[in-house]
Amino acid sequence: MKPQKPAPSRPRTTPRPAEPPADVPNRKRVLLVDDHPMLRAGLAGVINQQADLQVCCEASTVAEALAALTKSTPDILVTDITMPGRGGLELIKDVKALYPNLPVLVISMHDEMLHAERVPRAGARGYLMKEAGAEKMLQAIRQVLKGQVYVSERMSARIFDQFSGRTVNQSPVAQLSDREFEVFQLIGEGKTTKHIAQQLNLSSKTVDVHRGHIKEKLDLPDATSLVRHAVRWVEMQANGKG
């Protein structure tokens, strides 16, 4: 009896990432924007498990998000704030100018009080911190899709106080423009002018101009004072004292 030849081995293949579910008429389509692939995959996995929601496309930068909007028709944009190049606030402004009826929900690692006025002013309908968890995220998405606003009670009280004219102990940092605010944060994180220019896709000269405006608005005498003030401010925010 002749020995049988072993069956030819099949080439090993790398598992492919799960494809988004096929379009279903009653599912609302979500454009998900975050520059961290693993986190984005986790959020997409939670959303795609829902009977009424699905991620139609993903992006890691503002440019990718705007390109995706020309090819798809999401019902909601869910985005981070901090991304390389142009940040989430700039994306929100672009989206509201180009697609005024597309609701935007921000999901960010930054304390919501940092953006209590900036996010709604840019045009977003909600703000959620990433630490809030999956259930809160789904609640926020559904609420914004219904045309409502989603913010925490703390953030809601802060916004109400601002619009009602009540005196609020507002940080001088609130005087900064959105771009100046981004530069200020990066200075506080120890970034040099060169690194800030690369991250925000600006020239070093433009960053220096922003630094000058920040010093003037915060009444700081020199560059050393600016760095010291920014570092201390970032540390206070991280410790929940801002």
N, C-alpha and C positions, 0 to 999 in steps of 0.2 A: 504493500500500500504506500503510494507516494505521499510524502509529507506535503501538507497544504502550505502554499505561500501566504505569508502574512498579508493582510489587507493593507493597501497603501495608506500611509498616515495622511490625514487631512491637514492642510495648513492651518496653523493656529491664527485666529483672528482676534483683534482687539475689540472688546465690547463697545458698541456704539451708545452714545447717550440716548436716553429715552426721547422719542420724538413727541412734540406737542400734540395733544389730541386733535383729531380732525374737527373742522368747524361744525358746530351744532347750532342751529338757529336760535335756540333759547339761551345759549351761553354768551355772556358778555366778554368781549375781547380786551385783553390787558397788554399794553406795551410796558415791559419791565426794563428799567434802566438802572444799572449799578455796575461799578467798575471792578467788583470782586466776584469772579466767576463762581466760586463755591457758594457764596452767600446768595447770589442770583439764582443758582440752581436749586438751592433749598427753598427759596421763596416761590420759584416756579413750580416746584413739586407740590407744595401745599395748595397753590392756586389751582393747578390742573386736576387735583383730586376732587374739586367741588363740582357739583352738578350744574351750577349756574355760571361758572367762570372758567376761562382758559387763557393762557398766555399765548398771544398770537405771534409775538416777536420779542426779541431781547436786544439790548444795546449796552455797551460799556462806556460810551462817550457821548457828548452832546451831538457831535457830527453824525455818529451812527444812529442816534435816536431820530434826528431830523431826516436822515436818509430813509429810515424805516417808515416814517410817517408818509413819505411820498409813494410807498409801495403797499401799505396796508391801511386799514380803517379801524383802529382800535376804538373801544368805547371809553377807555380811561387810560391815562398815563400815570404810572407809579414810578417815582424816581428818587434817587439819593440826591443829596445836596453837594457833597464833596466828591469831585471827580477830576482826573487830570485834564488840563486845558481849561476850556470854559466850564464853569460850574453849573450846578443845578438851578440856581437862581436865574442865570442867563438862559438856560433851556426853557424854564417856565415862561419867561418874558417872550422868547421867540415863539413858543407854542401858542400863547394867548394872542399874539399878533397874527400868526398864520392860520391857526385853528381855534378861533375864539370859543367854539362850542364844546371843545374837548376838555373834560374835567381832569384836574391834576391832583394827585395825592403824593405828598412827600413822606418818605420813610428814611429816617436818618439816625446816625449814632449820636449826633450832637444834641445837647440839652435843648429842649424846645424853646426855652426862654431866650436863647441866642437869636432865634428866628421868629419870635412871637409877632413882630410886625412885618419883617422882611418877606416872609413866605406868602401871607395873604396879599400883601401889597404887590408882589410880583404876579399874583393871579392864581395861586394854588387854592384848592378848596378844602385841603386838610393837611394835617401834620401829625405824624406818629413816630415815636422813638422806636428803634429796632428792638430794644429790650422789652417792649410791651408784649411781644409774643404773637404767635400765629392767629389765635382767635381774634385778638384786637385788630390785627391787620385785615382779616376778612371782614370784620364788622365795619372798619373804616372804608374799605373798598366799596362795599355794598351801600353804605350811607352816602358816600360821594356820588355814586352812580344814580342815586335817587334824587340828586340835585341838592342835597343837604351839605352842611359843613361838618367836618370831623376834627375836633381838637379836644385835648384833655380839659378837665375843669379848671386846672391851674392856668392853662394858656387862655382859655375862654375868659376868665376873670381879668387877666392882664389886658387882653384886647378890648374888652368892654370898658375897662378903666380908661384906656387911651382914648377911645372914641367918645366917651361920655364927658371927657374933660376933667376927670378926677386927677388929682396930683399923684403921680407915681414916681418913686425913686428910680429914675432912669439913669443908666450908666452913660457917661460921656461917650462911650464907644457907639452908642445909638446914633450919634451925629454923623458917623461915617457913612459914605455911600456903600452900596453892596460890594463894589470892586475894592474899595479901600478896606472894607471889613475883611475880605478874603486875604488881602495883603497883610493886614494886621495880624490875623490868625497865624499865617505862615511865618511871620517874623517871630511870633511867640513860640512857635514850634522849632525855632532855631534855624530856619532856612535862610540862606544868603540871598542877596538880590538876584544873582545868576540863577539859583535854583527856583526862586519864585517866578522869574521871567519864563523859565522853561515849563513849569507846571501850569501857569496861567496863559501860556502862549502869548506873552507880551515881550516887548523889548526891555532891556535893562534900564534904558532911559525912562520909559514909561513907568516902570516900577519905582524908580527914584522920584519921579513926579508925585506918585501916590504917597510915597513915604513923606515927602515934604508936606503934602496936604494933611496927612494924619498927624504929624507933629504940630501943625498949626491948629487943627481942630481940638487936639487934646492938650494944647498949651505945654508942649514938651520942648526943652531948649536945644537938644542935640540928638544925634543918632544913638548915642549910648543910652540916654534916657528913654528913647523910644523902645529899644530892645528890652531894657529892664522892665518897662511898663507892660509891654506885650507878653513877655515871659510870665510875669506875675499874674496877669489877667488870665492867660491860658491855664495856669496852674490852679487858679481859683475856680475856673469853670469845671476843671476835671475833678475838683474836690467838692463840687456842688455848692460853692460859696458865692457864685457870680450872681 
